[in-house]
Amino acid sequence: MAAAVDSRTRLLVKGGTILSMDVDVGDFAEGDILVEGAKIAAVGRDLRVDDAEVIDAASTIVMPGFVDAHRHAWQGTLRRLMPNVDNLGDYVNATHYALAKHYRPHDMYLGNLLTALSCLDAGTTTIVDASHNARSPEHSDASIDALEQAGVRALYMPGRPLAGDWAEHWPQDLGRLQAARFASNDQLVTLGMFSVPDAENWSVARRLGVRILTEFLGAGMASMLDGLAEKHMLGPDNIFNHCTDLPGAAWRILRDAGVNITVDPRSDAQFSLEDGVFAYQAAIEHGMKPGIGTDLETSYGGDMFTEMRVAFSLQRAIAQTRRHAGDVKAPAPVGVQAILEAATIDGARCAGLGAKTGSLTPGKQADLIIIRTGDVNVFPANNAAGTVVHAADRSNVDTVLVGGRVRKARGKLVDVDMAKLKRDVEESLAHLFAAGGYDPDVLATRFPPLRGDAEPAWTGQ
């Protein structure tokens, strides 16, 4: 587990360009941030502090860490296994029906650890972990162990596996997890539930007081909403992800019920989910502020810089297409500030963590990142928000703090044995590929058929 932060520790982040993501705090062309223990104590110009360790932030942008509002962290070791996959069925067959059922707790641990560390390296300090391979209590414990070991902030949301034998322990095991693993509100990792619309499951979550995540899309699922609303099953503790191709009436039900929306700019197109267009525009047109998620890395990379750029460009393309077609109600083009909000404070609110993270607000947890602006790919940084959204990448992330604890310093993750992690991941993949009947081919253009009776048979029903 990540070491606790000494409440007496004081850090002064001095002289950076500050993007606070808090309208009351404001932004600063040059400002300071005082961190005391795990929390932000002050934000402003020329803070006078005599007994603090100083982090020189000159020629940097200081901002809240990114919030990845939807991530299947357990798939971290399956990166780019199928870069050309173009439909949901092929993805599900290759992962859930072929490999996921062979995951041991140790494989879950490694997938989550690799995901969490790479998130921190790229400036993501919080993830909503949609863990739909909780095959046993031991699998859940291993996933939590990894998130805690990495030192990332996370909303861990276990769900039942899609295929194969499992311990039939869920959702009742959430009660054990809450009592045994989540006794304190001060922990970096908190608990939720990942579930399809189901009255019995959701009642368990609400009895425990945890958030409920549902992947929701298309007319077929939208038809459920009238019934869910009539039964008062929808509320601010719901997170609905994807939400592609929903009719206007469905959006109005979600808005009126206070349901939180998260969108995945790349995966909806990659996996041909309904119309393939991420639902950011539909959400904001109905007065909602969605968070942005990266979803998974089986096909593409998982950094928020890329996700923001895709979100910006897709919204612009949608708006321009409608204008070009003569739509007098075509939306205005999105700006970089709105995209930054979706990747920070809006994602935090969706996760129920808005009071803790997502902005540089005194009293909140010190989850912040320092981005160098002197590197050749971003210099000169003539516009701070534009530099972050349009130009920066993980190589520019110099320093990362989570709850006041330094997780990356001078461009390097701290307290990470990468050589051991790589060896462990290679062993895990050897086990999964052998058990799943997959012969690895680093030059493959498609995920190949599996060997013999290991061939899966998911039909999408």
N, C-alpha and C positions, 0 to 999 in steps of 0.2 A: 504494500500500500504506500502511496505517496506520503512523505513525511509531513507532519502538521507544521503550519506556519507559526513561528513565535510571534505572539501578539505585541511584543516589544520592538519587533523589527520595523524600521522606517526606511523607506526608499523614496528618493526624490528624482523623478524623471524630469530632466531639466532642458528647456530650450527647444522643444520640438514643435512642429505644426500639429495642432490638436484638432481632431474631428471627434467631438464628444458624442454625437448622436442624441443629444439632449438639448432641446431648444432653450430650456431655462439656463443651462450651463453655458451654452454657446460654443463657438469654435474660436481658435486662436491661431493667428499666423505664427506666433511664437509664445509658448506658454509652458507651464510646469504642472506636474501631477504629484501629489504627495500620497504615498501608500503607507498605511500603518497596519501591520499585521496582514490580515487577509483582505482588508477593505481600502477603498479610496477615501482619503481623508479630506483632500482639497484639490481643486482644479482652478488655475488662474495664472496671472502674469507675475513674474518675479516673486514667487513664494519664498519667504525667509524662514529657513529651517537650519538649525545649527548642528543637530545630532543625527542626521540621516546619511545613509549611503547614497551617493549621487550617481545616477545613470545619465551620461551625457547624450542628449537626444538631438543635438544640433544636426541639421541636414537630414532630418527624418520626419515621418508622419507617424503620430501616435493616435491610436484609435481603439475602440473595443475589439476584442477578438471576434472573429466570425462565428455565427451560429448556424450549423448545418442542421436544418429543420427536418431532414428525413434521410436516414442512412442505415443500410443493412450492414452493420459493422462486421458481422461474423463472416462475410464473404471477402474479407480483406486479402486472403491468400489466393483468391481466384481471379486476380487482376488480369484484364485483357484476355481472358480465356476464349472469348468469342467476340472480337471487335466488330465483326460484320453481321452479327445476329440481327434479324430485322423483324422478329415477331415475338410476342410474349410466350407462345407455346414452346418454341425452341429453347428459349432461356430457361423456362421452368423445367423442361425435360433434362437439360444439361446440369442444372444446379440442384433443384429440389428432388427430382426423381432419380437422378443418377449419383450425385455426390453427397448431398446433404444428409441422407439417411445413414451414411457411414461416418459422420462426424463423431469423434470422441470428445469428451469435455476438453481435452488438451487442444484439439483442433479449433474448438470455439474460442478458447483462450488466445491462441495465436492469431486467429483472424481478427478478433477484437483488438488485440494489442497492436498489431501492425496498422490497422485502420486508425486507432487513436493516436499513435505516435506520428503517423504521416499527417493527420489533421493538425496536430500541434506544430509540426514542422512548417506547415503552410498557413499558419495563423488562425486556424479554426480552434477555438477554445471550448466550444460547447457542441455536442451532437445529440440529436434525438435518435436513439438506437432502436430501430424496428427489428427486433430479434426473433424472426419467425422460424427459428430452428431450435427452440427450447425443448430438447428431446427428453430431458430428465432434470430433476433438481440440481444434479451435479453439473449439467451443461449450463444452467443459469448461473450457478455460483462461479463457474470458471469465467463466464463472460463478464460478470461483475468484477471479479479479481483483476482481469486484464484492464478494464477501464480505470479501476482504482490505481493499479500499478503505473499506468501511463501518466496519471495526474490530470486527465481531461475532465471537464464538467460534462455530465451526460444525464439524459432522461432515458433510463433503460426500460424498454417496453417489450417484455417477452410475449411470444405468441406460439400457438401450436404449430408443429411442422405440417407441411403440405403432403408429405409422402413418407412411407416406411413405418416401422414399428417405433413406438415411443412409450414413455412411462405412464401416459394417461393421468398425469399429475396436475395438469393445468385446466382451469384457472385457480384451483384451490391452493396451489403452491404459492400464489402471490401473498397469501396471509403469512406463510412461513417466512418468505423473503422480507416482507415489511417488518416483521418482529425481529428477525435475526440479522438483517443486513442494513436496514434503513431506520434505525432508531432515532437518529439525530437529523434535524432540519439543516444542520450546518455542513452535511456531507456534500462532496462534489457530485456524487452519483445519487439520483433519486429514482423512484419506481413509477412505472405506468403499466398499461395493458395494451397489447396489439390484438385486435379482434374484429372480425366481420360484425355487422349489425346482429346482435343476439341479446335478447332481454336478460337471459340468465347470466351470461358472461358479464354484460355491462353492469348488472346489479352487484356482482362481486366487486368490480372496480369501484363502484360508487360507495359501497359499504366500507371499502378501505380508504376512500378519499383520494384516488389516483386518477390521472388523466387516461383517456381512451383514444387510441389511434386506430383509424380505419382507412384502408385504401379504397377510394370511392370514385367511380367513374361511369359515364355513359348513361343512356336512357334506362337500361335495365335496372341499375341500382337507384337511379333517380326516382323510379316509380315507388320505391320503398318509403320515400321521405314523408308523404302525407300520413302514412300509418305511424311512422316513428314520431312525427310531430303530435299527432292525436294522442299518442300514449305518453307524451311528455318525456320522450327518451333522448331528446337532443338538448345540448346545453353547452356552456362555456368550457366544460371539461372534455369536450370532444375535439379531436384533431382529425380532420379529413384531408387525406393526401391525394394528389393527382387532380381529381375533380374535372377531368377532361370531358368536353362535349356534354355538359349539363344544360338543360333548358333554363330559361329565365325564371320559371316558377320554382325550380329546385334551388337556384341561387337565393331567391327571396326567402325560402324556408330556412336555409342555412344561416343567412344573415340575421333574420329575426330571432333565431334561436341562440345566436351568439357563438356558433360553431367556428373554431379556428381552422384556417385553410393553409396548407403548405403545398408548394408546387415544385416540380422537377423539370427545369427547362430542357435538359437533354434526353432524359429517359423516355418521355412521352413520345418523342419522335423516333428514338432508337428502337423501341419495342412496339411501335405501331399501336399505341393505346388510343382507341377510339379514333378521333380525327387527327391525332398526333400533334396537336397544338397545346402547349402548356397553358394553364388556366389563369395566368397572372392578370391578363387584361379583363377577363370576365369577372374576376374577383374584385379588382379595383373599381370597375364600373358599378358594382353593387355595394360600394362603400366599405369593402373589406381590405385588410392589409395583410397579404399572405407572406409567410416566410419562405425562403428558398432552401431546397434540399438537393443533394447530389445523387441520392438514391443508392447507387451501387457502383462497383468498379469492375464488374465482370466484362464490361465492354469499353470503358473509357476511364480517364483519370478522375480523381475525387477532390480536386481543390476548388475552393470557392471563387478564386480569381476567374477561372475559366467559366464557372457557372454564371457568375455575374455578367460576363461579357456576352454569353449566349442569351441570357435573359434580356439584356439591353437590346441586342440586335434583333431578336425575335419580336419583341414588342414593337420596335420601330418598323419591322417588316409588316406586321399585322396592321399597324396604323396606316402605313403608306399604301398598302394594298386596298384598304377600304377607301382612302381618299382618292386613289387613282380610279376606283370603280364608281366614283361619284357619290359616295355615302356622305351626306351632309352631317351625319352624326359620328363621323370617324373620330377616333380618340386622338388626343394630343400625344406627341412623341414623349416618351418617358425621359427623365433626366437622371444623371448619375446619383444624385442624392437619394432619390426614391429607391434605386437599386441597392445602394448601401444600407438603407434602412431595412429593406427586405432581408438582407444578409446578416443583419445584426439585431437591432431592437425588435423588429417585427417577428423574427424567428424566436427570440427569447420570450416574447409575449405568448406566442402560440404554444410554446412548451410549458407555460406557467411559471417561467423563470424571469419575467420582466422586472420583478422587484430586486433580483439578485445580479443580473448581468445584462449585456446588450448595449449599455451606454456607459460613458465615463461620468457617472453621477456620484458625488460624495455620499457615502453610506452604503453603496453597492460593493459587491465583491470586485477585487482588483483583477479582472480578466481583461488584459490589454495586450496589444501588439505594437511593436516599433518597426516601421518599414523604412529602410534606407532609401534616400532619394539621390544619392550621389553615384549610384551604379549606372553603368553605361546604358542600360535599357530603359531607364526612367529619368535620367538627367537631361535637361533641366526640368524640374517638377513645377511647371508653370501654373498648374491647377491641382490642388491636393486631392479632391474627390475624384477628378478625372484621372489622375495618376493611378489611384488605387483600382478603380473599376476598369480602366482601359489599358493599362500598361504593366503594372506590377505583377510579380509572380512569387512563388515560394522562395526563390533565391534571394529576394530582396527583404525577406522577413528576418530581421536581425535578432529580435528579442521577443519572447512570449512569456507572459505571466498568467497563471490561473490561480485565483484566490490568493494572490500575493506571492505565490511560489514561482520562481523562475524555472521554466521548462525548456526554454531555448535561449542561448546567450551567444552573442557574437557569431550568429549564423549557424550554430550547432546545437542539436538536442543535448540536454544534460542528463547524466545518469542512465545512459542507454548503451547496452552492449550489443551493437549491431551485428558483430560477427556471430555471436551466439543466436541472436534472433534469426539470422539468415539460415543457420544450420537447422534450427528447430522448424522453420517454415518449410525447408526442403524435405525434411523427414515427414512432416505432416502431409505435404502434397504427394509424396511417394505412396503413403498409406492410402490417401483418398483416391488417387488415380488407379491404383491397383485394385482397390475394393470396388470402384465404380466402373471398371472396365475401360479405362481411357488410356490410350497409348499417346503420350505427349509428343507434340510436333510443333516446334517453335516457329515453323514456316507455314503452318496451316492457314488457309484462307477461310475455312468454315470449321466449326466444331464437328468432328467426325462422328460417324455412327459408333456406338459402343459395342464392346465384344459380347457375343453370345447372349445369354439370358439377362445380362445387365442392361439390355436395351430398354429404355423407359417407354411409357405409353400414355402420356398425358394428352388429352384431347381438347383441353380448354374448357371443359364443362365443370 
